[in-house]
Amino acid sequence: MAQAMKDLAASYTKQTGVPFTVQTAASQTYPQTLKSEMAKNQPPTLFDVLGQVDLNTWKDYAADMTDSEVYKQLKDPAMALKSDDGSQVLAVPVVQETFGIIYRKDILKKYFEMPGASIKSVKGIKNFETLKTVSDEIQKHKDELGVKGAFTSMGFDPSTNWRYHTHLASVPLAYEFEQDHVTKQPATIKGTYLPEFKNIIDLYLKDSTTPTSALSSKTMDDALADITTGDAVFFQNGSWAWPDLVDGGLNADQIGVLPIYAGIPGEENYGMSTGSETFWCVNKKASAKSQKATKDFLKWLITSDEGREAWSHTMGFSAPFKTFTGKYVTDNPIMKAADQYTAAGKKNLPWAFLYDPSQQWKDNLANSILGYAQGTGNWDGVKSSFVDGWAKEVATSKSNS
């Protein structure tokens, strides 16, 4: 990606005469690099932030992007990050990603055609109750269907436990934040939908290819093997998993995606959990001329053939902009599923994990869920890690800042 962006900047300079330099950072060093660059006499006019929490660090440098073409062309304007009072657009998403419950269409079809199946089509899976019905019946008839379980393993190895502590935990948080009109990281959370969080975890654990006692060491590779070999029907993951599924021998016709249903009121009105972790900001400390030049470059990036070709094919991203149509539309079926839910009038479920207070909060949550799963802890421990742990980690991060 870094070289592709440098090539694009060079091409833009050649075409327009406007100098544009791309500064990159080594892996995991972007925050330090950005801090160093911002302290220089000629700081960057365009920079990235990783979600709302990171924007809070740099909001004094973020110019209003309401008049920019990249904001106007967003398919879902709600994905942009705004000022505390909501009056200004401070950051625009760079790429669009999505996650949900990926399923094997070919195996699910076998279930639908099974005598006695309660649900006869994927359209009938529209909330937690119907998802649980299908999952339970697949588990009950797994030998007839030729599977080892309804769901792939949900292991607790570091390669996969983020599916619990980041993405799955984001679902109840997203509904809570929407209900409470949360627009910045809250100091405390209520855990309003913890019972529903428990619903989906219990389903994953019960209707699995893997006994609970073996989950502590199960990896992402194990889960991928479950879905690609046809040992399981359902697999919680996101659009980034598509290359791995292809490597496992699957094709787009075999893959569909459901939203993560947990029993939360109104969930049937939502599609996939869709968002972006990386956002563009224009540096308001730069001159007005430089700010305009930066917005013009971003417009060129998302409207020119060269920019769109590089973004969608050279770099392989799914762009959140309306300008990416025709040959610039992603061929990733997981992203296509998210777009189909949106086209059907469903709202995207925002990425609440962008507000997560720390990695320690995530690790503690995963450990408490593992304890609950294996009987060495209880659900109260999960509640404590979720709610009390959040308050503690936010307070710690603020005292250290």
Residue pairs with C-beta under 8 A, 6 or more apart in sequence:
1 315
2 22
2 24
4 310
4 314
4 315
5 22
5 24
6 22
6 24
7 310
8 301
8 306
8 307
8 310
9 20
9 21
9 22
9 297
10 20
11 306
12 18
12 20
12 297
12 300
13 19
13 20
16 296
16 300
18 293
18 296
18 297
20 293
20 297
23 33
23 37
23 44
25 32
25 33
25 34
26 33
30 48
31 54
34 44
34 47
34 48
34 58
37 43
37 44
37 47
38 44
38 47
38 61
38 283
43 283
43 285
43 286
44 283
45 282
45 283
45 286
45 290
45 291
45 293
45 294
46 280
46 281
46 282
46 283
46 294
46 297
46 298
47 58
47 61
47 280
47 281
47 283
48 94
48 278
48 279
48 280
48 281
49 55
49 57
49 58
49 62
49 81
49 91
49 278
49 279
49 281
50 277
50 278
50 279
50 354
51 81
51 277
51 279
51 351
51 354
51 355
52 81
52 184
52 185
52 354
52 355
53 185
53 354
53 355
53 356
53 357
55 62
55 81
55 90
55 91
55 279
55 281
56 184
56 185
58 281
59 83
59 90
61 281
61 283
61 284
61 285
62 90
62 91
62 281
62 282
62 283
62 284
63 90
63 281
63 282
63 283
63 284
63 286
63 291
64 83
64 88
64 89
64 90
64 284
65 71
65 80
65 88
65 89
65 90
65 91
65 92
65 280
65 281
65 282
65 295
66 88
66 89
67 295
68 89
68 92
68 282
68 295
68 298
68 299
69 295
69 298
69 299
69 302
69 303
70 92
70 280
70 295
70 298
70 299
70 301
70 302
70 321
71 77
71 80
71 89
71 92
73 302
73 303
73 321
73 322
73 323
74 80
74 92
74 93
74 320
74 321
74 322
75 96
75 320
75 321
75 322
75 342
76 274
76 320
76 342
76 348
78 348
78 350
79 93
79 96
79 274
79 275
79 276
79 320
79 348
79 350
80 89
80 91
80 92
80 93
80 279
81 89
81 90
81 91
81 92
81 279
82 88
82 89
82 90
82 183
83 90
84 183
84 184
86 183
90 281
91 279
91 280
91 281
92 279
92 280
92 298
93 275
93 276
93 278
93 279
93 280
93 320
94 276
94 278
94 279
94 280
94 317
95 276
95 278
95 317
95 318
95 319
95 320
96 274
96 275
96 276
96 318
96 319
96 320
96 335
96 338
97 238
97 239
97 240
97 274
97 275
97 276
97 277
97 318
97 335
98 238
98 239
98 257
98 272
98 273
98 274
98 275
98 334
98 335
98 337
98 338
98 348
99 167
99 236
99 237
99 238
99 239
99 260
99 272
99 273
100 236
100 238
100 257
100 258
100 259
100 260
100 272
100 273
100 334
100 337
100 338
101 131
101 234
101 235
101 236
101 257
101 258
101 259
101 260
101 261
102 227
102 234
102 235
102 236
102 237
102 241
102 245
102 255
102 256
102 257
102 334
103 122
103 233
103 234
103 235
103 255
103 256
103 257
103 258
104 227
104 230
104 232
104 233
104 250
104 254
104 255
105 122
105 253
105 254
105 255
105 256
106 230
106 254
107 145
107 146
107 147
107 230
107 233
108 122
108 134
108 233
108 256
110 145
110 146
111 117
111 134
111 137
111 138
111 141
111 145
111 233
112 119
112 120
112 121
112 122
114 137
114 141
114 144
114 145
116 137
117 137
118 133
118 134
118 137
119 125
119 130
119 133
119 134
119 137
122 256
122 258
124 130
125 131
125 134
125 258
125 261
126 261
126 268
127 261
127 263
127 267
127 268
128 196
128 199
128 200
128 261
128 262
128 263
128 264
128 267
129 263
130 261
131 203
131 258
131 261
132 199
132 203
134 150
135 150
135 151
135 203
135 207
135 234
136 150
136 207
138 145
138 147
138 149
138 150
138 207
138 233
139 149
139 150
139 206
139 207
142 148
142 149
142 150
146 230
147 209
147 230
147 231
147 232
147 233
148 209
148 226
148 231
148 232
149 207
149 208
149 209
149 210
149 226
149 231
149 232
150 207
150 208
150 232
150 233
150 234
151 203
151 204
151 207
151 208
151 209
151 232
151 233
151 234
151 235
151 236
152 208
152 209
152 222
152 223
152 224
152 226
152 227
152 231
152 232
152 234
152 235
152 236
153 208
153 209
153 210
153 214
153 215
153 218
153 222
153 223
153 226
154 160
154 163
154 164
154 204
154 205
154 208
154 215
154 218
154 223
154 236
155 161
155 210
155 215
155 216
155 217
155 218
155 219
155 220
155 222
155 223
156 164
156 215
156 216
156 217
156 218
156 366
156 369
156 370
156 373
157 216
157 217
157 218
157 219
157 220
159 219
159 220
159 221
160 218
160 219
160 220
160 222
160 223
161 366
161 370
162 362
163 236
163 237
164 201
164 365
164 366
164 369
165 361
165 362
165 363
165 365
165 366
165 369
166 353
166 356
166 362
167 236
167 238
167 273
167 353
168 197
168 200
168 201
168 236
168 260
169 197
169 353
169 356
169 362
169 365
169 386
170 273
170 351
170 352
170 353
171 193
171 197
171 200
171 260
171 262
171 264
171 273
171 349
171 352
172 191
172 192
172 193
172 194
172 196
172 197
172 262
172 264
173 189
173 352
173 353
173 355
174 273
174 349
174 350
174 351
174 352
175 192
175 193
175 264
175 266
175 267
175 349
176 182
176 189
176 190
176 191
176 192
176 193
176 352
177 186
177 350
177 352
177 355
178 350
179 192
180 186
180 190
180 192
182 355
184 355
185 355
185 357
185 394
186 355
186 394
187 391
187 394
187 395
188 387
188 390
188 391
188 394
189 386
189 387
189 390
189 391
190 387
191 383
191 386
191 387
193 262
193 264
194 382
194 383
194 386
194 387
195 263
196 262
196 263
196 264
197 262
197 382
197 386
198 379
198 382
199 262
199 263
200 260
200 261
200 262
200 263
201 369
201 372
201 373
204 236
205 212
205 215
205 373
208 215
208 232
209 226
209 231
209 232
210 218
210 222
212 373
212 374
213 374
215 370
215 373
215 374
216 370
216 374
223 235
223 237
224 235
224 241
224 244
224 245
224 248
225 231
225 248
226 232
226 235
227 235
227 245
227 248
227 250
228 245
228 248
228 249
228 250
229 248
234 258
235 241
236 260
238 334
239 318
239 332
239 334
239 335
239 338
241 334
242 255
242 332
242 333
242 334
245 255
252 331
252 333
255 333
255 334
256 333
256 337
257 272
257 333
257 334
257 337
257 338
259 267
259 270
259 271
259 272
259 273
259 341
259 346
259 349
260 273
261 267
269 346
269 347
270 346
270 347
270 348
270 349
271 338
271 341
271 342
271 344
271 346
271 347
271 348
271 349
272 337
272 338
272 341
272 348
272 349
273 348
273 349
273 350
273 351
274 338
274 348
274 349
274 350
274 351
275 348
275 350
275 351
275 354
276 320
276 351
277 351
277 354
280 298
282 291
282 294
282 295
283 290
283 291
283 294
284 291
286 294
300 307
301 307
301 311
302 308
302 311
302 319
302 321
302 323
302 324
303 323
308 319
308 323
308 324
308 328
309 328
311 317
311 319
311 324
311 328
312 318
312 319
312 324
312 328
312 329
312 330
313 328
317 330
318 324
318 330
318 332
318 335
319 328
324 330
330 336
338 348
341 348
342 348
356 362
357 390
357 393
357 394
357 397
358 393
358 396
358 397
360 393
361 385
361 389
361 390
361 393
364 385
364 389
365 382
365 385
365 386
365 389
367 385
368 377
368 381
368 382
368 384
368 385
368 386
369 382
370 377
371 377
371 378
371 381
372 378
372 379
372 381
372 382
